[in-house]
Amino acid sequence: MPRKSNVTYTAMLSAYAIAGQIDHSRKLFDEMPHRAVASWNAMITAYVKDKRHGYGVDEAYRLFLMMPERNAVSYSVMMMGFVNAGRIDEAQKLYADIPVNWRDPFCSNILMNRYLKSNKLKEAVQIFEGIVKKNVVSWSSMVDGYCKNGRVAQARKMFDSMGEIRNEFTWCSMIDGYMKEGYFEDGFQMFLQMRRENYVKIEPTIASVILDSCGRNGRYIEGCQVHGLVSHLGLNFDLFLVNTIIAMYSRFGYMNEAKKLFDRLNHKDVVSWNFMLHGYVLNGMLDEAYELFQKAELKDPASWTTMITGFAIKGLTDKCIHLFNMMPERDDVAWTALISGFSNSEQYDEAFCWFMKMMENGVMPNPFTLSTLLSVSAGLAFLRLGQQIHAIACKMQMHQDLSVQNALISMYSKTGNVDEAYQIFGSIGAPNIVSFNSMITGFARNGFGKETLQVFKQLVDAGQHPNDVTFLCVLSACAHIGLVEEGRRYFDSMTKLFKIEPSPDHYACMVDILGKAGLLQEAKELIETMPVKLHSGVWGALLSASQIHMNLDMAKLAAQQISEIEQDNAAPYAVLSNICGFHGKRMDEEEVRLSKKLRGIRKSPGCSWIGVI
């Protein structure tokens, strides 16, 4: 029998490791008369990849320390072991000990990617800037990291500086970053540019990102065009892609088109069934959803959860409970859907009762569960309850989850604890648009106008893209502190700088700004030139301003318009009565009261609530 070489031993121990026989690998390793660096690396790799034993990384590191000599692979494997095990401190210490010429790019990429996955963008940037030999993974990871943290402007600068080393992943990350931040036009134009670059192949993943964004942004024409491209390229047999197209048509409300694609599928996976279910629920077609659910060949917890969500949207909480109790397996997502259903139906006691049942059943809440409960606490303005949920989040190490942090900002703001909200906001390493909006809303709601505008400036300086909610809060702040010119500037910037079409709510804010400043005629002219359909809130802002300045003619106009939109609204008659009384016009006041009486309108009774601890 020929003598075994190091290559043979190393190949055999690797084969045992791949087969899951780590003990055989180690026995063979111990029997080796001479071990090369490659043999040590193979054994360390085997321990690092071993998922069945809890001592894998520890044993790998013990061997690593015993190595008579090491190379770049040795350090890369050990770094990967620490990082995958979540032992970042040890990974950092090891990284500091790696010879400089062996750090780049692999070890640096490993640690940098871990920082990015942990939302530690600052630390990731420090590693990236220190890499002497950057490869496409280094650049692409940072582009993706900036995009995932909402920093698309910085991502684009890095993307442009890469030149032709960009690959499909880089393009996909940049396009997805634009889409997720609301820059649909920029993302779609980049997709078209990518098509013009011959060296980049259209992969199902990229096509899926575009199709998903078309659906989420209601871009029917572009969605159909990309669907046609997918068919032309022969990608319409990719199940993942077809499922995405089904979801897209569902979001457009074209359930017939989605159903045709679904019926044509020779092989349907559970995602196919779930996307159809979700489409029916999304479009309020609950009967069709339940019929499909009953005959679904494949179901998973997500299928059941979708139906529970559908019943919850309709307020059918009894059916939610019935379906929940029938579930063969109840995961944290199903429990959260039920709790969220009670919350949305304003059955807050039930929401917390089911949360307690969830805990009693040994099911750990996820960040969205805690975010939902914090929203309930905010809705009730019940600080004590919110603080208890905050304590649970800290105990379960979820207090640094971004969705929980955003919910905490809203909860503390709505209960009047703006300082606590701002402290949490300041602790977020990479706040997203929801974080900024929550803080801007909190300051605006509590009357801190200047602070509202300061946070808005932080948002823009950070390269974030404000959305319609952001501008509602900013304009409300301008109205609160009487900043007319600033309000005009912010309002104009919506279309000119940020390509956001103002909604009736934005116009209502602008009318409020002008009206409070006494510019009632200008406010009226703004209403008359509105390109969107009016709602009562716009005229309500003018009516409120008319009351402040006791302008009877303008109040009559606003009241008349409100009464035509909302005939049962008593507010305009009450305001008119007060203004008439102020001007001493008793006859007009009596006419208003009589008109109100004849219409059978009553003011809504006030109500109060108390929290029992």
N, C-alpha and C positions, 0 to 999 in steps of 0.2 A: 504493500500500500504506500503510495507516495506521501512524503512528509507534508504536513499541513503548514501553510504559510500564514503570515499575519493577515494577508488579504482574505484567505479562506476562513480563518477564525472570525474575522470582522464581518464577513458576509453572512456567516452562519448565526452569529449572535444578533445581527440586525434582523434576520429572517425570523428567529424565535420571538424577538420583540414585536415585530409586525403581527405575528400570530397571537400575541397576548401572553406569551409564555416568558415573562420577565425573569422568573427564577432560573429557567434553563439558560437564558442569556447570561445571567450573572455567573452561573456555574462554569459555562464555557469561557467566560472572561477570566475567571480565577485560575483556570487550567492553562491559560496561554503562557508559554515559556518566555516569550518576549512580547511586549505590548508597544505598538507604535502609537503616535499621537492620534491617528485615525481610529484605532481601537478604543482608546479612552473616550474619544468624542462620540463614538457609536454607542457605548454603554451609557454615557451621560445622557445622550439623546433619548435612549430607551426609557430611562427613569423619568426624564422630563415629560415624555408623552404618555407615561403610564397613568391612566385615570382610575384604575381599580384599587390602588393602594394610597393611603394618605401620606406615605413617607417618601414618595417619588422624588420631589424636589430636594428634600433634605439629603437623601442618599446621593442624588446627583451632585449636590454641592460638596458632600464629603469626599466623593471621588475627585471632583474638580480640584480640591485643595491638595489631594495626594498626587496629582499629576507631576511627573518629573519635568515635563516641559509642556507648554501650551502654544496654540496658534490662534489666529483670528476666529476660526470656527468654534474653538473651545469657549471663548468669551461670548460669542453670539448665541450659542446653544444655552449657556447658563443664564444669560440675560433674558432670553425668551422664557426660560423656566420660571424665573422670579416674576417676570411681568405677567405671565399667564396665571400664576398663582395669586396675583394681587399683592405681592410682597414688594411694593415700590421702593421702600426705604433700602432694602437689601440690593435692589437693582441699581439704585442711585450710587450706593457705596461701591458696588462692583464696577460700574461705569467709570467712576473716578479713578479706579486702579488700572483700567485698560490702557496699554501703551497707545499713545496718540495715533501711531500709524495703523493700528488695528481697529480703531473706533469707527472710522468712516468707511462706507456709509451704513453698514448693516447694524452694528450695535447702536449707533446714534438713531437710526430709523426706528429700531425696536422701542427705545425709551421715548422718543418723540411721539410715536403713535399711541403709546400708552397714555401720555399726558393729554393728547387730543381726545381720546376716548373718555378720559376723566374730566373733560371740560377745563383743563388747566392750560389754557391757550398761551398765557405768558411764559410758562416754563417750556412749552413746546417751541415757541419762537426762539427762546434762548438757545435751545439745543440746535435748532435749524441754522441759526446765524453762526454757530460755532463749527458747523460741518464744513470741512475743507473740500472734501470730495463728494459733492452731492450727485445723486443719480435721479432717475425719473421718479422713483418711489419717494424720495425725499421731497421733491417739488410737488408731486401730485398729492401727497399726504397733507402738506400744508395748505394747498388750494382747497382740498376737501375740508380741512379743519377750519379754515377761515369761513367757508360757506356754511358749515354746520353751526357756527357761532354767529351767523348773520352778518359777517363782515365781508360782503360781496365786493365792495370797492377794493379792499386790500387783496382779496382773492384774485380779482381781475388783473391787478397790477402784476402779481406774481405769475399768473397764467400767461400774460403777454410777454413777460421776460423769458419764458421757457423756450420759445421758438419751436423748432420741429421735433423736440424730444417729447412733446405732449403725446399721450396715448389715449385710448378710448376711455380709460378711467378718468383721466384729467378732464377731458371734454364733458363727460357725463357729470362729474362733480360740479363743474362750473355752471352747466346748464341747469342742473337740479338746484344749485344754490340760488340762481336768479329766480327760478320758478317758486321756490319755497318762500322767498322774501317778497313775492308779489310783482317782480319785474318780468311779467310774461313776455312782453315785446322783446326785451333784451335777450331773454332765454331762447325765444323762438328764432330770433335773428342769428344767434350763435349756432343754433342747430343747422340753419341754412348755410352758414359759413363752413361748418364742419363737413357738410355734404360736398362743398366745393373743394375741400382738401382731399386729394386723391389717396393719401396715405392712411386716412382714417376710415375704418370700416363701420358701417351702421350695424350695431349689435342690438339684439332684442332688449337688453337693459336700457340702452339710450332711448330706443323707440318707446319703451314702456314709460320712461320718465316724461317724455313729451305728451304721450296720450293721456297719462294721468293728470298732467297739468292742464291740458285742454279741457278735460272733464271738470276739474275743480274750478276753472276760471270761466266756464260756460262758453268756450271758444269752439262752437260747433263746426264752422267752416274749416278751421285749421285741423280739427280732430279728424274730419272726414278725409282731408288731404293726406294726413299721415297714415290713416287707415289704408288709403289707396296705395301709398308708398310701401307699406308693409306687405300688402298683397303682391305688388310688383316685384319686390325683392325675394318673394317666396318664403317670407317669415310667418305667414298666416297659419302655419302648422305648429308653431311654437305655442304650447298650451299656456305658459305663463303670459305670453303676449296677448293671446285671445281673451284670457280672463281679464286683462287690463282693459281691452276694448269693450268687453261686456260692461265693466264698471263705468267706463267713460260714457257710453250711451245711456246707462242708468242715471248718471248725474245730469245728463241733458234732459231727462224725462222721456226718452224714446225707448220705452220698455219693449215695444214690439221689435225694434231692431236688436235689442239685447237678447230677446227671447229667440229670435231667428239664429243668431250666432250660437247661443247656448244649445239649441236643438240640433244644430249641425255637428256639434262635437261628438266624435266617435268615442272618445275617452274623456270622461269628466272626472276631475278630482274634487276633493271636498271644497277647495277654493272656488271652483266653478259654481257649485251649489250655493255657497255662502254669498258670492257676489250677486247672484240672482235674487236671493232672499233679501239682501241688503238693499238692492235696487227697488224691489217692491215696497219695502218698509220706508225707504227714503221718499218715495213718491206717494205715500199714503195709501197704497193698495194692500191693505192688511189682509183682506180675504184671500187674494191671490198668493200672498206671502205664506199664509198658514196652510193653504192647499199644497203649495210646493214643499213646504216643510214636512208635511205629513207623508208625502211620497218620495222624499229625498232618499237616494240610495246610500248616500254618505252623510254622516252628521258628526260634528265634533262639538266641544263646548261653545265654540264661536257661533255655531248654527243656533243652538238653544238661546244663547245670549242675544243674538240678533232679534229673535222673536220676542224675547222678554222686553227688549228695548222698544220694539214696535208697539206692543201692548201698553208699555209705560207712556209712550208719546201720546197715546189716545186717552190716557188716564185710567186705563183698565187694570188697576193694580191687583184686583182679585185674580184675574187671568195670569198676571205676572207671577203671583205666588203659586198658583196651580201648576204652571209650566216649570217653575223653578223646583218645586217639590218632585216633579217627574224626572228631572235630569239624572242620568246615570252617574255623572261625575260633575261636581260643582267646584270650579276653580275660583281664584280670587276675582277674575274678570266678571264671572257670572254674579257673584255676590255684589260686586261694585255696581253692575248694571241695575240690580234690584234696588239697591240703596239709592242710586241716582234717580231711578224712577219715582220713588217716594219723595225725594227732594224736589224734583221737577213738578210734582203734583202738590207741592207745599204741605205734604204730610210729614212734617219734620220729626215729630215724635216717633213715627214708624221708621223713618230713616235711621235714627239712632238706635232704636230697638233691634233692627236687623243688623246693625253694625255690631252690637253686643253679641248677638247670636253667632255672627261670623267669627268673632274672637273665641267664643265658647266652643265652637266646632274646630278650633285649632287652625283656622285658615288665616294666614297673615295678610293684612291689607297691603295693597300696593300704593304707590304714590298718588294714583288717580282717586283711590278710595278716600285718602286723607284730604286731597284737594276738594273733593265733593263735600265732605263733612265741614271743612273750613268755609266753603261757600254757603252752607246752611247756617253756620254760626254768623257769617257776615250778613246774610239775609235777615236773620233775627236780631242783628246788632247785639248779640250775646257774647260779650268779651270773655267771661269766665269759661264758657264752653270752648271757645276758640283757643284759649290758652291751654286747656286740657288736651286738645287735639295736637297743638304745637308740642306739648310735652311728650305725647305718644310718638310723634314724628322724630323727636330727638332720641328717644329711647330706642327706636327701631332704625336709627341711622339714616332716616329719610329726609332730615331737615335741610340737607344740602341738595336735594333733588330740585331741579329748576321749576317743575310744575307745582311742587309744594311751596317753594319760596314765593312764587308768583301769587299763589292762593293766600299765603300768609300776609303778603303786602296788602292785598285787597281786604282781607279780614280785619287787620289792624286799622287800616284807613277808614273802613266803614264803621268801626266802633270808636272812632275819634282818636286813636293812638298813632298819630302820624309820625312821631319820632321813632317809635318802634318799627313802623313800616319802612321808614327811610334807612334805619340801621340794617334791616334785612336786605333791602335793595343794594346798599353799599357793600354787603358781604358777597354778592353774586359776582363771580369772576368774569363771566361773559354773559351779561343780561341780553335777552332777546327782546323782540318787539312787544311781547306780552308783558315782560318785566317793566319796560319803559312805560307802556300804556297804563299798567296797574298803578305805578307810582305817580304818573301824571294825573290820572283820575283821582287818586287819593288826595293829592295836594289841591286839585281844583275843587273837589267836593267839600273840603274842609276850609276853603277860603284862602289858601296860600297861593295867590296868583303869581307872584314873582318867582316862587320856588317852582311852580308848574312850568313856567317858561324856561327856567334854568335847566330843568331836566330835559325839556324838549331840545335845548341846545346840545346837551350831552348826547342825546340820541343821534342828532345829525352829525356831530363831530365824530361819533364812533362809527360812522359809515352805515348806520341803520336806515331803513326806509320807512318813514312814518306812514300809517294807513288812515283810513277814514275815522276810526275810533280815536286815534291820536289827535287829529285836528278838532274833533268834537270837544275834547277836553281842553285843548289849547284855546279855542275860541270861547269856551265857557269861562276860562280863567280871565281872558281879556274883558269879557262882559262884567265879571265880578269886580275887577279893579279899575274898570273904566278906560282901558287902553284902546282908543278908537283907531288911531293910525296903525298901531301894531296889529290890531284885529284885521284891518283891511289888507295889510301886507301878508299875514298868514293865510287869509282867505284866498287871495290872488295866487299865492305860491302853490296852492293845491293843484291847480291845472297847469300853471306855467313851469314849475320846477319838478313836481312829483307825479304829474299825469293822473291825478285823482279827480274825478268829477264830483262836485259837491252834491250832497243829497238834500232833501228838504230839511233834515235836521241841522245840517250845516248852515243853510239859509236862515233857519229859525234863530240860530246862535248869532248870526250876523245882524239880523233884525233886532235882536235883543241888545247887541252892542250899540247900534245906532240909536235905538229907541231910548235907552237909559241915558244916553248923552244928549237927548233932546232933539235929535235929528230925525224927527218922525216923518217928515216929507220924504227924506232920502230913503228911509226904511220902507215906506210905502212904494216908492219907485223901484226899489230892489225887488220887492214882492211881485210887482207887475211885470218885471222883466225875467222872472225865473223861468228857465227852460225845462224844469221838472214839475211833476204834478204836485200841487200844494196839499198839505194836510193841516189839520186844525192847529198844530203846534206853531206853525209860522204866524198865523193870525193871532194865536194866543200870545206870542211874544209882543206883537204890536199892541194888543189890548192891554197887556201888563204895563207897557211903556206909556200908553195913553192914560192909565190910571195914575202912574207916578207924576205925570205932568198935567193931569186933570184936563186933557184935551178931549172934549165931548164929541166933536165931529169925527175924529179918528177912531174913538172908542165905538161909536155907532157903526162905522164901516167894518171894523174888525169883528164886532159882535154879530152883525148880520151875516158875515162870511162864515163864522164859526157855527152859527145856528143852521146854516144850509148844509154844512158837512156833518155836524153832530147835533141833531135836533133835540136830543135829551140832555144836552149839556147845560147845566144851570149856571155855570160860572160867568158867562158873558152878561147874563141878566143881573146877577149880583153886582158886578163891576159897574154896569151902566147905572144901576140904582144908586150906588155910592157916589158916582160922578154927578149925577143929576142933583142929588141931595147937596153936594158940595157947592154947586152953582145956584142952589135955591130954586131949581126948576121943579116945583112940586107936581105939576100936571104931568110932565114927562116921566117923573118917578112913578106916579100912580099908573101911568100907561104901561110902564115896564112891568110893574108888579102884576097888573091885570093880565098882560100878555103871558107872563110866566104862569099865572094861575090857570088860565084857559088851556095852556099847553099841558097842564098836569105835571109840570117839572118840579122836582123836589131836590134840594141840595143833599148830597150824599152825607149820611151821618158820620161823625167822627168816631174813632175807636182807639183804644189804648190796650196795651198788653203788659204783663209783668212776667219776669222770669223767676221761678221758684227754685231755690238752690237747696 
